[in-house]
């Protein structure tokens, strides 16, 4: 099993739900990313979603767009992100890392070369926003052959027929986007989320994570009551944005611990 699959199996055994914080690699500075990753783990993260800075995102809202812009000022690209994960792996060989990004940098590197580099770095999952399942069969097979899980997004408008197509390509877990729009758009409707998660569960045995609208501990707790994982993106990145270089790791850890406590309170 992959690290992602092992992590979810262990959490299920103990009746726990996963916390998956998101940060953008290289934000606020490339030298701080690895320390931030370790801080997230120490304060309660089960898996980490690491954003690859990109100039033309289609799923990221303004907060995460600004994070990419800050990282791109330091010329952080895909190879740098892989190097950061490889450095993280020197001390942590357990926590799954999911890269979140876009097809262009992967295509520029070459999909097989990327898959080899991701395996070497210790990547566990790949969420490529603009790789639809119909056009990524070869890429997904390369990832799975290297024990890297292709993770796909489902949205409130994804119909049952398309859910079937996506879950047949996916592994690790399914990422359900809890609202229409980009990351951090608005408050989510937990009743609607519960209904959609239940519907998705009828079509797959994969764990289901929910994100795009988790803004605070109360929302995290509510989502954890209906899903297998809580993904927190814009709120984490917002904390980075308002912090200083001296306190960014401590502030991220405090926020992660608060979310962890709320999720575990169910």
N, C-alpha and C positions, 0 to 999 in steps of 0.2 A: 504493500500500500504506500501511497504517497504520504508526505508529512501532513498534508491537508486532511486526507482521509483518516489518518491515524489520530489527528487532533480531534476531529469531530466524533470519532468513535469513542475516544476516551472521555470527552465531555458528556456524551450521551450516557455512558456507563455510570457517571456520577450525578446525572440529572442536572447538568449545568448547560448554560447557553454561552455561545462564543461572543466575545467582544472583538471587533475588527476595526481599529482606528486607521485612518488614512492620513498620510502626510505626503507632501511633494518633495522628491529628492532634490537636494541642493538649496532648499528654502529653509531658513533665511540665508544660509551659507553652506557650501559643500562640506566644509570641515566639521559641521555640526550634525550632519544626517545620521551617521553611525551612532553617535551618542544619543540622539533622539530615539532611534530604533531600540537601543538597549533600555532606555528609560521607559518607553511604552511597555516593554515586556515586564520590567520590574514592577510596574504599577498596575498590571492586570490584563494586558492585551494577550489574546490567545493566538491570533493571526494578525498580520499587518499588511495593509494594502499600501503599496508604495507607488506614487505617481511619477511617471516619466515626463519631465517638462516638455511641452509641445506648444508651438506658436499659434496653432489654429484649432483649438479644441472645439468639439461639438456637443459634448455632454456636460462639461464643467461650467458651473456658474461663475459669477464675478469674483468671489473669494478665491477659488482655486485657480482661476485665470491669472489673478494677480500673483499667486504663488509661483506659477510657471514663469511669469515675466521676471520675477525676482531671481529665480534660478537661472534663467536664460542669460541674465546679465553676467553671470559667472560662467557662461558657456557650458552649462551642464547638459550633456547629451546621453544617449542610451548607453554608450560604453562606460561613461563615468558612473551611471547608476548601477550597472552590473558590478563595477569595481567596488562600489560602496557595499553592496550585498555580500560580496566575497570577503570584504574586511569584517563585516558583521558576523559572518559564519565562523570566523576564527575563534569567537567566544560563545556563539550560540548556534548549535547544530540541531535545535529542536523546533524553534518557532517558525511556522510557515510564513513565507513572504510571497505575496501576490503582486505582480507588476500590473499597473493599470496604465494603458497608453493607447497610442494610435498606430495605424498600419505603416505610415510613411517611414519612420525610422527603422522599422523591422524590414521593410522591403529594401530600403537603402543598404542595409547590412547584408541582406539575403536571408531567406527564412531558415534554411538549414544551418547556416553559420550562426544565426541568432539562437536557434534552438540549442546548438552545441555550447555556445557561450553562456546561455541561461543555465544550462545544466551544470556547467563548470563553476558558475558563480554561486549556485545554491538556490536558484529560484524554484518555487513550488507551484505557482499558478500564474496564468497569463490571461488578463482581461483586456482584449483589444476591441475598443468600442466600435470601430468601423470595419471589422471583419465579420460579415454576416455568415451564418453557418453554411449556407450554400456555396460560399466562395472560400472557405477555410478548411475544407476536409483534409487536404494534404498537410497543411500547417498543424492542424490539431493532431493528426497521426504522428507527426514528428515530435510534438510535445509529449504525447502520451507514451511514446517509445522511450522517452527520457524521464519518465515519472513526473512530468509537469502537467498539471491539470488545466485544461482550457475552461475558463469561467465565462459564462454568458449572462447578459442582462435580459430580464423579462420586465415588461412594463404593464401598466394598467390596461393598455389597449392591445396587448398580445392575445390573439385568440387561441383556442384549444388546439387547432391544427398546427399552428406555428409553435406552440409550446412543445408539441410532440417532436417537431423537427429539431428544436434547440436542445431539449433534454437528451436526445439521442447523440448529440455531438459533445455535450458538456460532461465534465467530471469534476470531482472535488466538492463543489456546491453550486447552487443557483443563486444569482444575485437578483432579487426582486426590487425594482425601482418603485418606490412607494407612491410616487406622484407623477403627474405629467409635467414635463419641463426639465430644467437643468438642476444640478446639485444646489442644495440650499434654497430652493425656490420658495417654499411655503410650509405651513404646518400640515402634517399628514392626518388622514382620517383613519384611526386605528380600527374601526369597525370594517371599513372597506378593505384595509390591509388584511385583516383576519380572514375575510371572505376569499380574497384572492389567493392568499397563502394556502388555505384549505383546498381550493380548486387545483392549484399547482401540485399539491401533495398527492392528489388523486392520479397524477400523471407521471410521477417520478419518486424514487426512493432517495434521491440526493437531498442533503441538508439544504435549507433555504435561508439565506441571509437577506435582510431588509435594510435598505439605505436610501439616501437622497433627501430625507426629511427629519432625521434624528437630530434635534437641536439642543436637548438638555437631558438630565438624568431621568426626569419623569417620562419623557417620550421613550428613552432607551428601555426603561422598565416595562412600559406598555408593549413595545415591539417584542421584547424578549418573551413576553407571555404568549405570543402567537407564532414566533419564528425560532429558528435554530441559531441564528446569529444576528447581531446588531452591528451595522456598519455605520461609522460616524466619520464623515469627511469634512464638510465645510466648517463645522464647529471646531474641529481640531486645527484646521488650517487658520481659522480666525484667531485662535489662541496664539499660534505662531506669529501672526501678523501684528498682534498688539503687544507681544513680548519683546524683551531686549535680548541681545546675545548672551548676557549673563544669566538671565532667568528663564529662557525659553524651555530648557529641558525640565526644570522644576515645575514650571507652569503646566506643561504637557502631562507630566506625571500626576499632578494634582487633579487635573481634569479626568484623566484616564481612571484614576482611583475612584473618583466620584461616580463615574459611569459604571465601573465594575461593581461597586457597592449596590447601586440601583438595580442592575441586572440580577445580581445574586439575591436580592430581596424578594423575588417572586416565590 
